[in-house]
């Protein structure tokens, strides 16, 4: 493997150093994931320096602190055989490359910083999943609230068995005083705490009656208008990804799906090649939140954008997902990656304030329909809302603009 990415005598230097076979095996793993030669060389050089600086031998157990120590030694001019020290970015890259290797080989020491209430959190997560049957995303939200509470009381030195309603009120009040969370966020946090405390009461972890005493901060449903991106900003956004680079082809198709169909981020992340019916010009979208599947007419421009990416930008041989990362390791884009694409692209056209994630484009699509006179029923069907009240909030913007229309013209959204 070293002969593929280095010329002699550099290849021999890597081959003759300790742990050559495990290091070469990991480089093959990276190559299979789509890593280019320049990337493989950076990894290989970091691995070689780690082996030499720490004197690694087969089967050694290495901690994260050991990697940090090696990075400090390597960053010095003497360690790099250079006339200047490494930058912080180079040090971070060295640590990342070395940690990835050791994790892959199973040689890194596990992090012993276990949450003091790890057992309770695990039991709560299992109950939410098996007994209540909640979605993975909802479970994460409930568990984050429980972990936040338990972390705060651990810092205060309060045992859960001695937890009082005053402690809970103080923790909610602290978040209010910080001024970072909105009233809606505080409201949801308190509601989720009530669920966890009720669970804890049934298992006699805490004193009874606490859950009933948790009062969520006042919040009227839909008292705040959804924050979308202005339509002219959406148009500038789509115009900014007109290039022929692989990343432009991919991002244009993604942004069109968000801004034209108002899809949720999980719906775009879940798209598969089988969801595209080119003969019937239809798009199948699985909706995790309502728990059902929708069929959409595939508009010409959106379909062409997806087809351009599939033909000229999408990597092959990595699965049936539609959208993949543009750099190694090649893998399907997840919710986090899609959110970053939207935020970065909006920042690139000067949209730097307000909500700038995929959901802002969803709201922009809905508001555009409302402004064009599309009925609330059609907008609700368009967004995949089960409850008409979920759509009613858009009517607060311009009630006079509502009127019935015969059909939904997706082409006009672009």
C-alpha positions as CSV (number, residue, x, y, z in Angstrom):
1,X,0.0,0.0,0.0
2,X,2.8,2.4,0.8
3,X,4.3,1.9,-2.7
4,X,1.0,3.2,-4.1
5,X,1.1,6.5,-2.4
6,X,4.8,7.2,-1.9
7,X,7.9,7.2,-4.2
8,X,11.1,5.5,-3.0
9,X,12.8,5.9,-0.6
10,X,9.7,7.3,1.3
11,X,7.7,4.1,0.7
12,X,10.5,2.0,2.2
13,X,10.7,4.2,5.2
14,X,7.0,3.6,5.9
15,X,7.2,-0.1,5.1
16,X,10.2,-0.7,7.4
17,X,8.8,1.2,10.4
18,X,7.0,-0.7,13.3
19,X,3.4,-1.7,12.8
20,X,3.6,-1.5,9.0
21,X,0.9,-4.0,8.3
22,X,-1.8,-2.5,10.6
23,X,-1.0,1.0,9.3
24,X,-1.2,-0.2,5.7
25,X,-4.4,-2.0,6.4
26,X,-6.0,1.1,7.7
27,X,-4.9,3.1,4.6
28,X,-6.6,0.4,2.5
29,X,-9.7,1.0,4.5
30,X,-9.5,4.7,3.9
31,X,-8.9,4.2,0.2
32,X,-12.0,1.9,0.0
33,X,-14.0,4.8,1.5
34,X,-12.9,7.1,-1.4
35,X,-9.8,8.8,0.1
36,X,-7.5,10.4,-2.5
37,X,-3.7,9.9,-2.6
38,X,-3.0,13.2,-1.0
39,X,-5.3,12.4,1.9
40,X,-3.7,9.0,2.4
41,X,-0.3,10.5,2.5
42,X,-1.3,12.9,5.3
43,X,-2.7,10.0,7.3
44,X,0.3,7.8,6.7
45,X,2.8,10.5,7.8
46,X,0.8,11.2,11.0
47,X,0.7,7.5,11.8
48,X,4.4,7.0,11.2
49,X,5.3,10.0,13.5
50,X,2.9,8.6,16.2
51,X,4.6,5.2,16.1
52,X,8.0,6.7,16.4
53,X,7.3,9.3,19.0
54,X,5.5,6.9,21.4
55,X,7.5,3.8,20.5
56,X,4.3,1.9,19.8
57,X,4.3,-1.9,19.5
58,X,1.6,-4.4,18.6
59,X,-1.2,-4.5,21.1
60,X,-0.3,-1.3,23.0
61,X,-3.2,0.6,24.6
62,X,-3.1,4.3,24.0
63,X,-5.1,7.1,25.7
64,X,-6.3,10.3,24.1
65,X,-3.8,12.1,26.4
66,X,-1.0,10.1,24.9
67,X,-2.0,11.2,21.4
68,X,-2.1,14.8,22.6
69,X,1.4,14.4,24.0
70,X,2.7,13.0,20.8
71,X,1.1,15.9,18.9
72,X,2.9,18.4,21.1
73,X,6.2,16.7,20.5
74,X,5.5,16.5,16.7
75,X,4.5,20.2,16.5
76,X,7.9,21.4,17.7
77,X,10.4,22.2,15.0
78,X,12.6,19.4,16.2
79,X,9.8,16.9,16.0
80,X,8.8,18.0,12.5
81,X,12.4,18.4,11.3
82,X,11.4,21.9,10.2
83,X,12.4,25.4,11.0
84,X,9.0,26.3,12.4
85,X,6.4,24.9,14.7
86,X,3.1,23.4,13.4
87,X,0.0,25.5,13.4
88,X,-2.9,24.6,15.7
89,X,-4.9,23.4,12.7
90,X,-2.0,21.0,11.8
91,X,-1.9,19.7,15.3
92,X,-5.6,19.1,15.4
93,X,-5.3,17.2,12.1
94,X,-2.4,15.1,13.5
95,X,-4.5,14.2,16.6
96,X,-7.6,13.4,14.4
97,X,-5.6,11.1,12.0
98,X,-3.9,9.2,14.8
99,X,-7.1,8.8,16.9
100,X,-8.9,7.5,13.8
101,X,-6.2,4.8,13.3
102,X,-6.2,3.7,16.9
103,X,-10.0,3.6,17.1
104,X,-10.0,1.4,14.0
105,X,-7.4,-1.0,15.5
106,X,-9.2,-1.0,18.8
107,X,-6.0,0.1,20.6
108,X,-7.3,3.3,22.2
109,X,-8.2,3.4,25.9
110,X,-11.9,4.1,26.5
111,X,-12.9,7.4,28.0
112,X,-13.6,6.7,31.7
113,X,-15.5,9.9,32.2
114,X,-18.8,8.1,32.8
115,X,-21.9,10.2,33.6
116,X,-22.8,9.8,37.3
117,X,-26.4,8.9,36.3
118,X,-25.5,6.8,33.2
119,X,-27.6,3.8,34.5
120,X,-30.6,5.9,35.0
121,X,-30.3,7.6,31.6
122,X,-30.0,4.3,29.9
123,X,-33.1,2.9,31.7
124,X,-35.1,6.0,30.7
125,X,-34.0,5.7,27.0
126,X,-35.0,2.1,26.9
127,X,-38.4,2.9,28.4
128,X,-39.0,5.7,25.9
129,X,-38.1,3.4,23.1
130,X,-39.7,0.1,24.1
131,X,-42.7,1.2,26.2
132,X,-43.7,4.5,24.6
133,X,-42.5,3.7,21.1
134,X,-41.2,7.2,20.4
135,X,-39.2,8.1,17.3
136,X,-35.4,8.2,17.6
137,X,-35.3,12.0,17.3
138,X,-38.0,12.5,20.0
139,X,-36.1,10.1,22.3
140,X,-32.9,12.1,21.8
141,X,-34.7,15.3,22.8
142,X,-36.2,13.8,26.0
143,X,-32.9,12.2,26.9
144,X,-31.0,15.5,26.4
145,X,-33.4,17.2,28.8
146,X,-32.9,14.5,31.4
147,X,-29.2,14.5,31.0
148,X,-29.1,18.3,31.3
149,X,-31.0,18.1,34.6
150,X,-28.9,15.3,36.0
151,X,-25.6,17.0,35.0
152,X,-26.7,20.2,36.7
153,X,-27.7,18.5,40.0
154,X,-24.4,16.5,39.9
155,X,-22.4,19.7,39.7
156,X,-24.4,21.2,42.6
157,X,-23.8,18.0,44.6
158,X,-27.5,17.2,44.9
159,X,-28.5,13.5,44.8
160,X,-31.5,12.6,42.8
161,X,-33.0,11.0,45.9
162,X,-32.8,14.5,47.6
163,X,-34.0,16.4,44.6
164,X,-36.6,19.1,45.4
165,X,-38.9,21.2,43.3
166,X,-36.9,24.2,44.2
167,X,-33.8,22.6,42.6
168,X,-35.8,22.0,39.4
169,X,-37.1,25.6,39.4
170,X,-33.6,27.0,39.9
171,X,-32.3,25.0,36.9
172,X,-35.1,26.1,34.6
173,X,-34.7,29.7,36.0
174,X,-30.9,29.6,35.3
175,X,-31.7,28.9,31.6
176,X,-34.2,31.7,31.5
177,X,-31.7,34.2,33.0
178,X,-29.0,33.2,30.5
179,X,-31.3,34.5,27.8
180,X,-30.2,31.9,25.3
181,X,-33.3,29.8,25.1
182,X,-36.6,31.1,23.8
183,X,-39.8,30.7,25.7
184,X,-40.8,27.8,23.5
185,X,-37.5,26.0,24.3
186,X,-37.9,26.6,28.0
187,X,-41.5,25.4,27.8
188,X,-40.5,22.2,25.9
189,X,-37.6,21.6,28.4
190,X,-39.9,21.7,31.4
191,X,-42.4,19.4,29.7
192,X,-39.6,16.9,29.0
193,X,-38.3,17.2,32.6
194,X,-41.8,16.4,33.9
195,X,-41.7,13.1,31.8
196,X,-38.4,12.1,33.2
197,X,-39.3,13.0,36.8
198,X,-42.5,11.0,36.6
199,X,-40.5,8.0,35.3
200,X,-38.0,8.5,38.2
201,X,-40.9,8.6,40.7
202,X,-42.3,5.3,39.6
203,X,-38.9,3.7,40.2
204,X,-38.5,5.4,43.5
205,X,-35.3,7.2,42.5
206,X,-36.7,10.5,43.8
207,X,-39.4,11.7,46.2
208,X,-43.0,11.4,45.0
209,X,-45.0,14.4,43.8
210,X,-42.2,16.3,42.0
211,X,-43.5,15.8,38.5
212,X,-46.8,17.4,39.4
213,X,-45.0,20.5,40.7
214,X,-43.2,21.2,37.5
215,X,-44.9,24.1,35.8
216,X,-43.8,24.9,32.3
217,X,-43.2,28.6,31.5
218,X,-46.1,30.2,29.8
219,X,-46.2,29.8,26.1
220,X,-49.1,30.1,23.6
221,X,-48.9,27.6,20.8
222,X,-47.9,29.3,17.6
223,X,-47.6,32.7,19.2
224,X,-44.5,33.3,17.0
225,X,-44.5,33.4,13.3
226,X,-42.3,30.8,11.6
227,X,-39.1,32.3,10.5
228,X,-38.4,31.6,6.8
229,X,-35.9,32.9,4.3
230,X,-37.1,35.8,2.1
231,X,-38.0,34.7,-1.4
232,X,-35.5,36.9,-3.1
233,X,-32.8,35.3,-0.9
234,X,-34.0,31.8,-2.0
235,X,-33.7,32.9,-5.6
236,X,-30.2,34.2,-5.0
237,X,-29.3,31.0,-3.1
238,X,-30.3,28.8,-6.0
239,X,-28.5,31.0,-8.5
240,X,-25.3,30.7,-6.4
241,X,-25.1,26.9,-7.1
242,X,-25.1,27.0,-10.9
243,X,-21.6,25.7,-11.3
244,X,-20.5,22.3,-12.7
245,X,-18.4,21.1,-9.7
246,X,-19.5,17.9,-8.1
247,X,-20.4,19.7,-4.9
248,X,-22.4,22.4,-6.8
249,X,-24.4,19.7,-8.6
250,X,-25.2,18.0,-5.4
251,X,-26.0,21.1,-3.4
252,X,-28.3,22.5,-6.1
253,X,-30.4,19.4,-6.1
254,X,-30.6,19.4,-2.3
255,X,-31.5,23.1,-2.1
256,X,-34.2,22.7,-4.8
257,X,-35.8,19.9,-2.8
258,X,-35.9,22.0,0.4
259,X,-37.1,25.2,-1.3
260,X,-39.4,23.8,-3.9
261,X,-41.1,21.0,-2.0
262,X,-40.6,22.2,1.6
263,X,-39.2,18.8,2.6
264,X,-38.0,18.2,6.1
265,X,-34.3,17.4,6.6
266,X,-34.9,13.8,7.5
267,X,-36.9,13.3,4.4
268,X,-34.1,14.5,2.1
269,X,-31.6,12.4,4.1
270,X,-33.8,9.4,3.6
271,X,-34.1,9.6,-0.1
272,X,-33.1,6.4,-2.0
273,X,-32.6,5.8,-5.7
274,X,-35.7,3.7,-5.7
275,X,-37.8,6.7,-4.7
276,X,-37.3,8.3,-8.1
277,X,-39.8,7.1,-10.7
278,X,-38.5,8.7,-13.9
279,X,-41.1,7.1,-16.1
280,X,-44.0,8.5,-14.1
281,X,-42.1,11.7,-13.1
282,X,-42.9,11.0,-9.4
283,X,-40.9,11.3,-6.2
284,X,-41.6,9.1,-3.2
285,X,-40.8,10.8,0.1
286,X,-40.9,8.9,3.4
287,X,-42.0,11.2,6.2
288,X,-40.5,10.1,9.6
289,X,-42.4,12.6,11.6
290,X,-46.0,11.8,10.5
291,X,-44.9,8.2,9.8
292,X,-46.2,7.8,6.3
293,X,-45.1,8.1,2.6
294,X,-46.0,10.8,0.2
295,X,-45.8,10.8,-3.6
296,X,-44.9,14.1,-5.3
297,X,-45.0,15.1,-9.0
298,X,-41.3,15.5,-10.0
299,X,-41.0,18.9,-11.6
300,X,-38.8,19.2,-14.6
301,X,-36.2,21.6,-13.1
302,X,-35.9,19.6,-9.8
303,X,-35.8,16.3,-11.7
304,X,-33.1,17.7,-14.0
305,X,-31.0,18.9,-11.1
306,X,-31.2,15.5,-9.4
307,X,-30.4,13.8,-12.7
308,X,-27.3,16.0,-13.3
309,X,-26.0,15.0,-9.9
310,X,-26.7,11.3,-10.4
311,X,-24.9,11.3,-13.8
312,X,-22.0,13.6,-13.1
313,X,-21.5,13.9,-9.4
314,X,-22.8,11.1,-7.3
315,X,-20.2,8.4,-6.3
316,X,-21.1,4.9,-7.2
317,X,-20.6,1.7,-5.2
318,X,-21.5,3.1,-1.8
319,X,-25.2,2.2,-1.4
320,X,-28.6,3.3,-2.6
321,X,-28.8,6.7,-0.9
322,X,-29.2,9.6,-3.3
323,X,-26.9,12.1,-1.6
324,X,-23.3,11.4,-0.5
325,X,-20.4,13.4,1.0
326,X,-18.0,14.9,-1.6
327,X,-14.9,13.9,0.4
328,X,-13.7,10.7,2.0
329,X,-14.9,8.9,3.8
330,X,-17.7,8.7,1.3
331,X,-21.0,8.1,3.1
332,X,-24.6,9.2,2.8
333,X,-25.4,12.7,4.0
334,X,-27.1,12.8,7.4
335,X,-29.3,15.5,8.9
336,X,-26.3,17.4,10.4
337,X,-24.4,17.5,7.1
338,X,-27.5,18.7,5.2
339,X,-28.1,21.4,7.8
340,X,-24.5,22.6,7.4
341,X,-24.8,22.7,3.6
342,X,-27.8,25.0,3.8
343,X,-26.3,27.3,6.4
344,X,-23.0,27.6,4.6
345,X,-24.7,28.2,1.2
346,X,-27.0,30.9,2.8
347,X,-24.0,32.5,4.4
348,X,-22.3,32.5,1.0
349,X,-25.1,34.8,-0.4
350,X,-25.0,37.1,2.6
351,X,-27.8,35.6,4.7
352,X,-26.1,35.7,8.1
353,X,-28.9,36.3,10.6
354,X,-32.1,34.6,11.7
355,X,-32.8,30.9,11.1
356,X,-30.7,29.6,8.3
357,X,-31.3,25.8,8.4
358,X,-33.3,23.5,6.1
359,X,-36.5,24.2,8.1
360,X,-36.2,27.9,7.2
361,X,-36.4,26.9,3.6
362,X,-39.5,24.8,4.4
363,X,-41.2,27.8,6.0
364,X,-40.2,29.9,3.0
365,X,-41.8,27.5,0.6
366,X,-45.0,27.5,2.7
367,X,-45.1,31.3,2.9
368,X,-44.5,31.6,-0.9
369,X,-47.6,29.4,-1.5
370,X,-49.7,31.5,0.9
371,X,-48.6,34.7,-0.8
372,X,-49.6,33.2,-4.2
373,X,-53.1,32.5,-2.8
374,X,-52.9,28.7,-2.3
375,X,-55.5,27.4,0.1
376,X,-54.6,26.3,3.6
377,X,-55.8,22.8,2.8
378,X,-53.4,22.5,-0.1
379,X,-50.5,24.0,1.9
380,X,-51.2,21.5,4.7
381,X,-51.1,18.6,2.2
382,X,-48.0,20.1,0.6
383,X,-46.1,20.2,3.9
384,X,-47.4,16.8,5.1
385,X,-49.3,18.2,8.1
386,X,-51.8,15.9,9.7
387,X,-53.4,18.6,11.9
388,X,-54.8,21.7,10.1
389,X,-53.7,23.8,13.1
390,X,-50.1,23.2,12.1
391,X,-50.7,25.1,8.9
392,X,-53.0,27.8,10.4
393,X,-50.0,29.8,11.7
394,X,-49.1,30.9,8.1
395,X,-52.5,32.6,7.8
396,X,-51.4,35.2,10.5
397,X,-49.2,36.8,7.9
398,X,-51.8,37.8,5.3
399,X,-55.3,36.5,5.7
400,X,-56.5,38.5,2.7
401,X,-54.2,36.5,0.5
402,X,-56.0,33.2,1.0
403,X,-58.1,32.0,-1.8
404,X,-58.8,28.6,-3.4
405,X,-56.8,27.5,-6.4
406,X,-57.5,24.6,-8.7
407,X,-54.0,23.0,-8.6
408,X,-50.5,23.3,-7.2
409,X,-47.9,24.4,-9.8
410,X,-44.5,23.2,-8.5
411,X,-42.7,24.8,-11.4
412,X,-43.7,28.3,-10.2
413,X,-41.9,27.7,-7.0
414,X,-38.5,27.8,-8.7
